Amino acid sequence: MIALGRGAWLARENLRVGAVAALSLSALGVPAAWPFVPAFHVHQYDPQALWDAGAAWVRAGAEVRTARERVERVVGGIEEDGWRSADGRAFRRRMDRHLAGLLSAELRAAFVAAVLFTAAALTMAVIVFMASLAAVLAALAVWVLAATVVPVGAAMARLSATMTLANLNAALRSMEGALNAVLHTCAGLLGTLVAGDVLVDAAKGDFGGLRDFVYATVAQGPMLVWGTANRVERDVTAFGLGGRAPAGGLYGRAAGSRAGEALPPGWAQAAGAKGFHETWNTGGAQALTGDRAPEQAPDGSYRYPWE
């Protein structure tokens, strides 16, 4: 778990080393290096936070299991006393439903923990991959710089570096596609688990879960708003660094007729200045929203601005 704790730091270092190497290669006549910078900017994760959340769910599941085992012992003791009446059978049916609910909660906690642990491991693997990519870019920059002593050698070095970067870009896109597929699947499974459980209970006439879901969502509202704003700022900065308007999805529709086209002059430079400031002065946090995360109350909720 020590490695996971260093994940956020390593991700920031990847951005610093990768950006400097890409800038150096671009100055040496290998512009194919610069498109890697948005990826370094996007892949800023904190695997330890995901792992800690998974561990919290494991503890919650263990507490539910302890409660279930205690209830089973109590119910078993009552049956041994010979409570054979209709009331006893009704009590047993009720307790069976209660124990089934506890077991379901225990299994759900284990599932959520497994998903969070998987996300932590995946994001750490991506960070390590990006570290190797940053190291390769740095090595290419040194190699191309050393080759500039001989004009012919410099041309060959730039050509070889460009071909190497093309292969690396293909590997990066493949990795990102696999990562998105797995993480989206995990998110879908979690959403299905929560929504399915709430809807099933509501269909049976039990709206307690639905009320809890609504109240929990409202309580987390400020964090949801901040998280969305932080994500949008990160993505827009990455698009700016890449020099092109987004071509697909929600952002592509937002870009309108400019989807996939080069950004107006000055946008990429502004994004670069913003990214430089974030890399060296804010520890990788987004300049506009990074320090505006709402403060969490002791009960886990967040205060709204008007409160």
N, C-alpha and C positions, 0 to 999 in steps of 0.2 A: 504493500500500500504506500510505501515511501515513494516509489516511482510515480504513482498517481498524484501524489501531493506536489510533485515537481512538474506536473503536466502543464499547468497554466504558465509557469515560468518558461518552460521549454518552448511553448507555442509563441510567446512573445519574442524569445531569442530567434526562433525560426523566421519571424517577420523581419527582425532587424537584419540578420545575416542575409536572408533571401533578398530583401529590398536593396541592400548595398551591393550585393553581387549582381543583381539584375540591372541596377543602374550602371554599374561598372561595365558590364557586358554591352549594354546599349551604347555607352560612350565609345566602346572599342569596336563598334560596327556590327554587333550581334543583337539587333532589336527584338529578336524572337524570345529573349529572356524576360522582357518586361511584362508580358501577359501572365507570368506566374505570380506577380505581386498580389493581384486581387485574391488569388487562392490562399496565399499566406495570411492575408488580412481576414478572410472569411473563417479560416480554420483556427479560430481562437477559442479553445474550450477549457473547461475546468473539470477534468474527470473525477477529481476527488469529491467535488460537490455531488455528482451523480452517485458515486460509491457510498458516500455518507447517507444519502437519501435511501439507497437500497438497504443499508445496514439498519436504518430506522424502521423500515418496513419489516425487516427480519425480527427485530425486537418486538414490534407490535404483534406479529404473528405468533411469537413465542408466548406473549402474554395471553393471547386468545387461547392458545393451546392449553396453557396452565389452567385457565378458567374452565375450559371444556372438560379437562380431566377431573377437576374438582366436582363439577356438576355430575359427571358420570359416577363418581364415587358416592355422592350423596344419593342419587337416584338408585344406584345399586343397593345401597344400605336399606333404603325404604322397601324395596322389593323383597329383600331377605326377611323383613319383618312380617311378610305375608299379607300385604295390603291387596286383597284380591277382589275388592268390590268394584262396582261401576265407576265410582269416583277414582279409585286407584288406576283403572284402565284409562280413564280420561286424563288423569294426571300424567300417565306414562306417554300418551300420545302427544300431549302438549310439550312435555320435556323432550321427546324425540324431535319435534319440530325445532325446539330451541337449540338442541345439540347439533342438528343439521345446519342451522343458521350459523352457529359458531364454527363448525367445520368448514362451511363455505367461506366465511370471513378469513379463516386461517389459510385456506388454499389461495384465496385472492391476494392476500398479503404476500405469500410466497411467490406468486406469479408476478406481482408488481416489482418485488425485490429482484427477481431474475431479469426482468426487462431493464431495470435501472443498472444492474451489474453489467448486463450486456452492452448497454449504451456507454457506460464508463470504459469498458475494455475497448470498444470500437473507437471511441474518440481518442483514447490514448494511443491506439495503433495508428490512427491518422496523424497524430502529432509526431510520432516517431517517423512515419513515412515522410512527412513534410520536413523533418530535421535532416533526413538523408538527402532530400531534394535540395534543401538549402546548402548542404555540404557540397553537393555536385555542382551547383551554380557557382559557389565560391571557388572550387577547384578549376572550373572552366574559365572563370575570370582571370585567375592567376596564370593559367596556361596560355590564354589568348594574349595577355599582356606580355608574357615572356616571349611569345612568338613574334611580337611586333618589331623585334630587332631586325629581322629579315623580311622584306616586303612579300616575297613569295610564301614564306612560312606563315606570315600573318594572314594572307588570303586563305591558305589551306586550313589554318586553325579556325578562322571564322566560319568556313564552310562546314568543317567537322563539328564545331560547336552548335551550329544551326541544326544539323542533322540529329545530333544528340538531343537537343532541346525538343525537336519534333517528336522523338520517341518518348521522352519524358512527359510531354504534354499529353500524349495518347494514354500513357499509364496513369497520369493524374486524372484525366477525364473518366477512365474506367473505374478507378478507385472511388471517385466522387459519386458515380452512378450507383455502384454497389452500396456505398454508405447511405445514400439517400433512400435506396430501396429498403434496406434493413431498418433504418431509423423510422421511416414512414410506416413500415409494417408494425414496428413496436408501438408507435403512437396509435395506429389503428386498432391494435389489439387491446391496448389500455382503454381507448375510448369505447370500444365495443363492450368490454368487460363492465365498465362503469354504467354506460347507458343501458346495456342489456339488463343488468341487475336492477336498476331503477325502474325500467319499464315493466319488467316481469312483476315486481312488487306492486307497482301501480295497477297493473291489470288484475291483480288479486285483491285490489281494494286497499292496499297499504301504501299511503302516500307519504309516509315518514321519510323514506329514502329520497323521494323527489324534493320534499321540502328541504332536507339537509343539503342536497346537491345545489339547490338554488341559493340557499343561505351561504354555503361555502364559496360559491362563485362570486356572489356579491361581496363577501368579506375579502376575497382575493382581487377584487376589481382594480384597485390602484396598481398592483403588481402586474396584472394582465395588460393594462394600458401601457405601463412603462416598458414591459418586455417587448410588446409589439413595436413601440416607438424605437427602442434600442435596436431591434432587428432591422427595421426599415432603414435606420441611419447607417447601420453596418453595410447593408446591401447596396444602398445608394452610393456610399463611399467606394465600395468595391467596383461598382459599375463605372464610377468616375475614374478610378485608377486604371481600369481596362480601356477607357477612352471611347466606349460605345454604349449607346442606350440599350437597355435590356430588350431581348428579341422575343421572349416567350413568356407564357404564364401571366399572372396578375400584373407584374411589372411591365411586361410587354404591352399589355392593354393600356396601362397608365402612360406608357411612352407614346402611344398613338401612332401617328404617321412617321415618327422618327425611330420606331422600333428597329433595333439592329444597326442603325446608322451611327456614324461618328458623332461624338458630342461636339457642341459648339466650342470654339477656341476659348481656352482659359479654364474650362471645367476640369479637364484632367490635371492641370497644374494646381488648381484649388484643392482637388481631392488628394493630390500628392503632398501638398503642404499640410493638409489636415492629417493625413496618414503619418507624416513625419512627426508632427506634434504629438499624436497619440502614441507613437512608437517610443519616443524618447522622453516625453514629459508626463504622460498620464498612465503609464504602465500598461498600455494596450486598451484602456477603457475608451469608449466613444466620447468625443469631445463635448457633444451637446447633451446627451442623455446619460452618460456614464456615471456621473456623480449625483444623479437625481433619483436614484432608486428609493422608493418609499420605505420608511422605517416600519419594521414589523412589530406589532404589539405582542405582549406576552402570550396571548391566547392564539397567536398565529395569524390574526387578521391584520389589515393595513388601514391606516387612517386616510379618509378622503380629504382633499384640500380644504373643504368647507367645514371640517370637523375641528 
